Amino acid sequence: MNNDHDSSLPDGVDLRALSAFVDGEVTQAERERIAALLGQHPQAAARVAAWRAQKAALRALCGAPPSDARRASDEQAERAEQAGRNEAHDADDPAVIVLRPRAPWWQRVGIAACWLAVGAGLALALGPLAPRLTGGAWNGLGARPPSFAERADVAYAVYTPERRHPVEVAASDEEHLINWLSKRLNRPLSVPSLQEYGYSLVGGRLLPGEAGPAAQFMYENRAGARLTLYVTGTARDETAFRLLRDGNRRTFYWINDGMGYALSGPIAEGKLRSIAVDVCSALGGKPETWQ
């Protein structure tokens, strides 16, 4: 029996083939064949879209853009998939890899030294202002938010714009969602209700965390605005209730009993804090000791 195949995949395509397709590691003919099949199987196409979104999230977290070759491969895969859906021919232009000459080593060392000096000067000048400039996201010079808070912010930015596939398991199957994610995180989870704030559960998904799996639960109000609750295990030992800002997004995060929690959304800071305090209480935390 082939354990790499499930009922949601079209005949002739398994998980390894889809993974290779997403990573651009298949031949042109195989890519065209899989793209055509995905155009006829929405569930498989949704899985491919989710994997691509996860790749984008991981790239954003690592702060490193894909190489020219990888980017060209991804673009070719997306063009092939769209062509399969539209029953059109792929573009005939081959992928082009641009090779740029590298500067001499002594020049690279000199430039790095200059940037190091500039960075040190800015750190000394702006260090005292860091908490005010970042709205509490940074707690003094060199103090970054924990990785899970940054990952929660990136996951919010990646998945909330999705309209057709924002979650892996919908709220209509909430019991299965909670049991599944509890098993993967090896911790009994619960989903707080945000109905009093006008937000209903959309569903959730499994995400890669810093040192293991993480869960994201998504909520939405009648206007279509969304909030997400990110949950993961963490080895950090702190109880502070803190805020991370990124553009118009806000993420309140905290740690309780070996678990990191982060509530993210673009709403007013005071309102999001009130919701986060209630969520923290509902999950067994004691936010009253942090205010």
PyMOL commands that set and color helices and strands:
alter all, ss='L'
color gray80, all
select helices_A, chain A and resi 15-22+28-38+42-62+68-86+105-133+147-159+171-185+195-197+269-282+287-289
alter helices_A, ss='H'
color red, helices_A
select strands_A, chain A and resi 169-170+200-208+213-220+226-233+242-246+249-256+259-265
alter strands_A, ss='S'
color yellow, strands_A
deselect
rebuild
show_as cartoon
